Amino acid sequence: MSLEPIEGYLREGDQLDPAAHLVVRGWPLTADGILPNADATRRRYSWAGEPLVAVSAEVTIAGWDVDRILSGARLRTRRSYAAVAVGEVLGAGFGRLATFSAPHYSVALGF
């Protein structure tokens, strides 16, 4: 099966502040809940010609504060969520790609 390049879905122009919050999709917030999301991305998309193992997240970019993100279409039905500073995510070795429509990001290990 051929993977779809994620490069066709990248946005430009987001200015990330390392202190901004990265809001991971809500419930479930366990490895068992997050890994299927990463696997689904791996089975569908590639990055630089390789399968992209990533999880979806929302980031507090310009015009998108935590309250707006939590009331948006992707998270308003979630019972709980996790948030961490972008700088901590980058410091832990994760990369991020501004994908699809704002404020969505794909967060991946190893790039």
C-alpha positions, 0 to 999 in steps of 0.5 A: 500500500502506498503512503500519502506524503504528509508534506501536502498537508503542512501549514506555514507561518505558525510561530511557536513560543516554547512556553506555549501549551501543547494540548494532546487529544483528550481521553484516553490519555494512556499508552493504550489509547495514544498508540492506536492514533500513532499507528493509524497515522503510520499506516496512512502518511509518510514524512520524507519518504518514511512512515510517519509515526505521530499523534495528533495534538492541538497547540495554543498558537495565535488566536487559539488559547486553551479554552478555544481549543477545548471548545473546538470540534476536536476536543469538546467531547473529551472528558479530560486532556493533557497539556505540556509546554512545547519546549518540554516536548521538543526537549524530550526529543519529539518533533512537531509538524503543523499539519491540516487546519490550525491549531492541529499538529502532528507530534512524532519521535525522532525528527 
